[in-house]
């Protein structure tokens, strides 16, 4: 009888320790170091994704997805200054650029880039075309005209502004 209770006690301790370790991991932050700068992303809100160039980028995918999105939000932190060729799309402020295009029928992809000087951040979200649009998004538009891009950005202005605000407040 004592042997069974000892084994049960050991099993219980192992389970409790496993749960405690899992809780600590779930509550910890992802840390991205860029020189002296330390960026933190909540592990409960973001999943780290392996990068082909970990010295240059840190990739994450959101654990949350709204009903209006087709896929989870992607976030890439580039650990180098933003180059001129990355300053594409609509220049919405001194350090922010927005691109919009259609790579999936009836869905609009929005990319927001924010230049932070020694590093820059890119977020990408694909939204279901669930609202009135000034252009037809039932076909793929990989390289929209400036007018098409402006119409797409305007249709998703609240989402663009939310992404810009989140980056500026958190990274």
PyMOL commands that set and color helices and strands:
alter all, ss='L'
color gray80, all
select helices_A, chain A and resi 2-27+84-86+146-155+157-170
alter helices_A, ss='H'
color red, helices_A
select strands_A, chain A and resi 29-34+37-42+46-49+57-62+74-78+90-93+96-104+107-115+120-128
alter strands_A, ss='S'
color yellow, strands_A
deselect
rebuild
show_as cartoon
